[in-house]
Amino acid sequence: MKLTIKSRFSNYDIFIKNSLLDSVEDYVDINQKYVIISDDNIPNYIIEKFTKKIDVMHIIRFPSGEKSKCLDEYSRIINFMIKNYIKKDIIILAIGGGVTGDLAGFVAATLYRGVPYIQVPTSLLSQIDSSVGGKVAINSEDAKNSIGCFYPPKMVLIDPETLKTLPQREFNNGMAEMIKYSLIASKTLFEFLRNDNVYNNLETLIYESLKIKKHFVEADEFDNGIRQILNFGHTFGHAYEVFYEYKKYLHGEAIALGMLKTINPDLKRELVSLLKKYNLPIEDSAKSKDLLEFIKRDKKAKTKSFNLIKVDEIGSASIKELDLETYEKELLR
Ligand SMILES: NC(=O)c1ccc[n+]([C@@H]2O[C@H](COP(=O)([O-])OP(=O)(O)OC[C@H]3O[C@@H](n4cnc5c(N)ncnc54)[C@H](O)[C@@H]3O)[C@@H](O)[C@H]2O)c1
């Protein structure tokens, strides 16, 4: 399966196929030189799919986890590459989850003012979300994704077979984002997730999820308008993450709780039963009022008005631009 994303930088293809990585030579240029960037938890069998077939000059590993999306790790990787005479004609392979994609993508965007990179996402969340759309970033000490830019990959290679080694909790984490796609854009996907077996249909489900992401990214590449619909559940979700200092919930788990906070009350029961199916959290003891403090701190930095993403019926979402008072009322409802 193939999708092409139109970008103002340059268009790029996404290939999705079971066992795709067994024939990487059919997708990447075997006459090129490559550097692999990957976290130290990504199994070697995935890395070897490339090292056996193409010319990999260096494999740069970094400690797995969100804490590596930082200036120190970024600086260590960039300096290593420059000291080892890596030149502009290199292609970076970002092999791993969203942390790897964001960090390696930001390295690619800034090394010599930009070298090409290929996303090889290996977690469900990165296969359906972070590897597509061109957002790359690292975190500052206080704010997530605060140092970054738009820099689309040259290509995205998705092999759902890699998910066989992904821990179950991480898989479910990705399912939260897939549920989000269904709520904002596809009743058919919602019904499928409710009634069918996802494990037997991953190629199709990844494709359908990315088709939705493609729609929003192409309509609003730089995230000034309609792309914000992709943030459904993220306002409260992000507040949960910060409230618990990123220790209690994975990103998708926090988004699951965030979606429950803002969904139309008539749809809540249906969402709860779907979240339960994928072992995602459905309640938390944090008070909305306390979470709101984090939301206001986060949002105030950006804008005077506040955008609330609403799902009024399954498969359809809208953005409401509200003043602070109405926004607070809506969130505390
Ligand atoms: N750029 C974007 O548009 C965008 C969108 C959404 C999320 N993100 C970012 O993505 C990050 C989260 O991504 P994530 O959930 O993939 O986290 P992650 O990259 O930390 O991966 C989760 C864990 O799974 C392991 N793993 C990945 N693939 C594996 C495999 N096939 N087998 C065994 N283990 C595997 C990783 O080593 C890691 O320990 C966050 O930093 C978030 O900000 C970015």
The ligand as an SDF file (V2000), in Angstrom:
LIG
                    3D

 44 48  0  0  0  0  0  0  0  0999 V2000
    6.2460   14.4720   15.2090 N   0  0  0  0  0  0  0  0  0  0  0  0
    4.9760   14.2500   15.4200 C   0  0  0  0  0  0  0  0  0  0  0  0
    4.1040   14.6460   14.6350 O   0  0  0  0  0  0  0  0  0  0  0  0
    4.5610   13.4730   16.6320 C   0  0  0  0  0  0  0  0  0  0  0  0
    3.2270   13.0260   16.7590 C   0  0  0  0  0  0  0  0  0  0  0  0
    2.8960   12.2430   17.8690 C   0  0  0  0  0  0  0  0  0  0  0  0
    3.8580   11.9270   18.8240 C   0  0  0  0  0  0  0  0  0  0  0  0
    5.1440   12.3900   18.6620 N   0  0  0  0  0  0  0  0  0  0  0  0
    6.1940   12.0530   19.6210 C   0  0  0  0  0  0  0  0  0  0  0  0
    6.3570   10.6450   19.6330 O   0  0  0  0  0  0  0  0  0  0  0  0
    6.9360   10.2600   20.8660 C   0  0  0  0  0  0  0  0  0  0  0  0
    6.2660    8.9940   21.3460 C   0  0  0  0  0  0  0  0  0  0  0  0
    6.4820    7.9850   20.4010 O   0  0  0  0  0  0  0  0  0  0  0  0
    6.4050    6.4360   20.8100 P   0  0  0  0  0  0  0  0  0  0  0  0
    5.1510    6.2050   21.5560 O   0  0  0  0  0  0  0  0  0  0  0  0
    6.6880    5.6450   19.6100 O   0  0  0  0  0  0  0  0  0  0  0  0
    7.5660    6.3160   21.9040 O   0  0  0  0  0  0  0  0  0  0  0  0
    9.0600    5.7330   21.8060 P   0  0  0  0  0  0  0  0  0  0  0  0
    9.7620    6.1750   20.6030 O   0  0  0  0  0  0  0  0  0  0  0  0
    9.6930    6.0190   23.1270 O   0  0  0  0  0  0  0  0  0  0  0  0
    8.8150    4.1540   21.6890 O   0  0  0  0  0  0  0  0  0  0  0  0
    8.1950    3.4700   22.7630 C   0  0  0  0  0  0  0  0  0  0  0  0
    9.0460    2.2860   23.2480 C   0  0  0  0  0  0  0  0  0  0  0  0
    8.8680    1.1990   22.3440 O   0  0  0  0  0  0  0  0  0  0  0  0
   10.1470    0.7010   21.9490 C   0  0  0  0  0  0  0  0  0  0  0  0
    9.9730    0.1500   20.6030 N   0  0  0  0  0  0  0  0  0  0  0  0
    9.6440    0.8230   19.4660 C   0  0  0  0  0  0  0  0  0  0  0  0
    9.4810   -0.0180   18.4530 N   0  0  0  0  0  0  0  0  0  0  0  0
    9.7090   -1.2600   18.9370 C   0  0  0  0  0  0  0  0  0  0  0  0
    9.6470   -2.5640   18.3660 C   0  0  0  0  0  0  0  0  0  0  0  0
    9.2680   -2.7670   17.0980 N   0  0  0  0  0  0  0  0  0  0  0  0
    9.9610   -3.6310   19.1600 N   0  0  0  0  0  0  0  0  0  0  0  0
   10.2780   -3.4430   20.4710 C   0  0  0  0  0  0  0  0  0  0  0  0
   10.3170   -2.2300   21.0720 N   0  0  0  0  0  0  0  0  0  0  0  0
   10.0340   -1.1550   20.3030 C   0  0  0  0  0  0  0  0  0  0  0  0
   11.0690    1.8890   22.0320 C   0  0  0  0  0  0  0  0  0  0  0  0
   12.4060    1.4630   22.1720 O   0  0  0  0  0  0  0  0  0  0  0  0
   10.5400    2.5790   23.3010 C   0  0  0  0  0  0  0  0  0  0  0  0
   11.0910    1.9670   24.4430 O   0  0  0  0  0  0  0  0  0  0  0  0
    6.7790   11.4400   21.8040 C   0  0  0  0  0  0  0  0  0  0  0  0
    8.0170   12.0570   22.0060 O   0  0  0  0  0  0  0  0  0  0  0  0
    5.8400   12.3890   21.0600 C   0  0  0  0  0  0  0  0  0  0  0  0
    6.0820   13.7360   21.3440 O   0  0  0  0  0  0  0  0  0  0  0  0
    5.4950   13.1440   17.5940 C   0  0  0  0  0  0  0  0  0  0  0  0
  1  2  1  0
  2  3  2  0
  2  4  1  0
  4  5  1  0
  4 44  2  0
  5  6  2  0
  6  7  1  0
  7  8  2  0
  8  9  1  0
  8 44  1  0
  9 10  1  0
  9 42  1  0
 10 11  1  0
 11 12  1  0
 11 40  1  0
 12 13  1  0
 13 14  1  0
 14 15  2  0
 14 16  1  0
 14 17  1  0
 17 18  1  0
 18 19  2  0
 18 20  1  0
 18 21  1  0
 21 22  1  0
 22 23  1  0
 23 24  1  0
 23 38  1  0
 24 25  1  0
 25 26  1  0
 25 36  1  0
 26 27  1  0
 26 35  1  0
 27 28  2  0
 28 29  1  0
 29 30  1  0
 29 35  2  0
 30 31  1  0
 30 32  2  0
 32 33  1  0
 33 34  2  0
 34 35  1  0
 36 37  1  0
 36 38  1  0
 38 39  1  0
 40 41  1  0
 40 42  1  0
 42 43  1  0
M  CHG  2   8   1  16  -1
M  END
$$$$
